[in-house]
Each structure stands twice: as C-alpha cells, then as structure tokens.
Amino acid sequence: MSATAVRTPAPATAPPGARSKRMKNTGLGVLAWAAGLLFFLPIAWMALTSFHAETDAATNPPSFTAALTLDGYREFFGAGGGASPWPALINSTVASLTSTLLVLLLALPAAYALSIRPVKKWTDVLFFFLSTKMLPAVAGLLPLYLFAKNAGLLDNIWLLVVLYTSMNLPIAVWMMQSFLAEVPVAVIEAAQLDGARLPTVLARIVAPIAAPGIAATALICFIFSWNELLFARVLTGVVAGTAPVFLTGFITSQGLFLAKVCAASLVISLPVLAAGFAAQDKLVQGLSLGAVK
C-alpha cells in the first residue's frame, strides 16, 4: 500500500485591499483618539488647576506636583465670605430647562409641517428661519435693552426665557426637520385612518420614532442656553444673574484668581457634561438620523 503525501494547506493571507482597509481604519482610529485627547486636555488641565492653591496655580511653568487643596471650591460656594452661587445656578437651570421645553413644543409641529406635511415653498420658510441667525447678537442688544427697560423687564429671568427660546427655535426647527423626514409616512397615515388627530399623531407616533433626534435637539438647545453670556450680562443684575454672569465676578480689580476661576468653571460645566453623558447614545443616534437617506 503506497503512502500518500499529506499536503498542509498554505496559510490564508488577507488580500491587499483588505489589508490596506484595515490599516486605514487603524489610522483613523488613532487620529480620532488623538483629536479626543487634544480636546480633553484643556478640561483636564482646568480640573487639576482647580485643586491647587493660588500661588501654585500662578507659577510659570505650571507645577504638576503641587499640593492639592479644596480652597478654590470653598471660595466658590461662599465659604470664604463671598456671594453664594446657588441663586445663579438656579436661574440658569430655570432659564435653560424652560426655554428648551418651549423650543421643543414649538419646533415639533413646525418641523412636522416642513417635512412630513410640507407647506408650499417650505424651502423658503427654512431659509427664513436660518436668516434670523445671520444678525449678530450684539447688533440687537441695544434695542432689546431699551425694550426691557421701558417694559420693566430688566433683571427678570423670564425675559431670558423668551430670548433663549427665540434664539434656539430656528436651530431646533432645522434639526428636527431633517429628523422628522425619516419618519415613515405610512405609519402616520395608518394612525390617521384610525381616527388619530394631529396632537395624538405628534405625541404618540412622531415623537417616539424621532426620540433620538428630539433628544439631540434638546441637548444642544440646553447647552446654548446654559452657556449664553452676552444677553444675561447686560439684561440681568443681582436677581436674575445666571451662572456665566456669576463666573465673571471672579475677575476683579485685584487680578485673575486662576484656581478659583477653574473651580467655578468646572462646577458650572458639570450640568452640561452630565446631560451630555446621560444622553450620549441618543445624541449619536439623533445626529446621524438624518445624515444618510
């Protein structure tokens, strides 16, 4: 009986196209991590500086091994005899949450009319919404100030709610119009055949399907409202001052107290960071919802 030679199969090698694609994906991943670390570095530096004493925070070059302390946070929360930040934080919370809720209530039916049930010349309507953002904010500051002064609305938190709503509404309509364009029309027509009216369709059909896009829009409007400084600085004072206005109070005639400013900036940024972290999955889904048709 003759013995037959057993041939071992040659190891499979990836085609050149797959290898180059893998190397390209690896390079893009490294580039994404480098960009993320580059954007995160200032936040990490601010957090580290907030735990240093003023003398250590002002050194040049900065010291990485300086002793850590909570003095900056004690000064921020008023332990050193300064003003309490809680009224400003509450004002920012009320203005941001209320204006974001109003924006969603107004933008959802407007986006529905421009996407699922388009009105005549709906592109002109979208351009009109966009044109309202072309005017620099500082150009409308003086008329708004004179109106608020004559109407007795200076240092009033509800004036900021109205301003933030009007400022964020065009962006919300533009975003939600692309999100709602992905909602299947057949589902809406089926609900209407069953007798569902427009409020029911918006609340029970459109809103659940477009929930990621609505969450992304709400988060962006909340961030814009929370970070707004120009109108809050000019139109408010002691009663309705917001968190960014309170932050500017750390720049005094005695100089800039870097550790205190970093501590205050980190605390004021926490609500936005927490909201973004909690809604990160919805944010990614929402921002990519209308990207590819």
HUKACOR-V659233 format. One record per backbone hydrogen bond with DSSP energy under -0.5 kcal/mol. CO is the residue of the C=O (numbers start at 1). NH is the residue of the N-H. If there is no record, write none. Layout:
# HUKACOR-V659233
co: <CO,CO>
nh: <NH,NH>
This chain:
# HUKACOR-V659233
co: <5,6,15,16,17,18,19,20,21,22,23,24,25,26,27,28,29,30,31,32,33,34,35,36,37,38,39,40,41,42,43,44,45,46,47,48,49,51,53,54,56,56,62,67,70,71,72,73,74,74,75,78,85,86,87,88,88,89,90,91,92,93,94,95,96,97,98,99,100,101,102,103,104,105,106,107,108,109,110,111,112,112,113,119,121,121,122,123,124,125,126,127,128,129,130,131,136,136,137,138,138,140,141,142,143,144,145,146,147,148,148,148,149,153,156,156,157,158,159,160,161,162,163,164,165,166,168,169,170,171,172,173,174,175,176,177,179,180,184,185,186,187,188,189,190,191,192,197,198,199,200,201,201,202,205,206,208,210,211,212,213,214,215,216,217,218,219,220,221,222,223,224,225,229,230,231,232,235,242,243,244,245,246,247,248,250,250,252,255,255,256,257,258,259,260,261,262,263,264,265,266,267,267,269,270,271,272,273,274,275,277,279,280,281,282,283,284,286,286,288,288>
nh: <7,8,19,20,21,22,23,24,25,26,27,28,29,30,31,32,33,34,35,36,37,38,39,40,41,42,43,44,45,46,47,48,49,50,51,51,52,69,57,58,59,63,64,53,74,75,76,77,79,80,78,81,89,90,91,92,243,93,94,95,96,97,98,99,100,101,102,103,104,105,106,107,108,109,110,111,112,113,114,115,116,117,119,122,124,125,126,127,128,129,130,131,132,132,133,134,139,140,140,141,142,144,145,146,147,148,149,150,151,152,153,154,152,156,159,160,161,162,163,164,165,166,167,168,169,170,172,173,174,175,176,177,178,179,180,181,182,183,188,189,190,191,192,193,194,196,195,201,202,203,204,205,206,207,209,210,211,214,215,216,217,218,219,220,221,222,223,224,225,226,227,228,228,233,234,235,236,155,246,247,248,249,249,250,251,252,257,255,252,257,258,261,262,263,264,265,266,267,268,269,270,270,271,273,274,275,276,277,278,279,280,283,284,285,286,287,288,289,290,291,292>
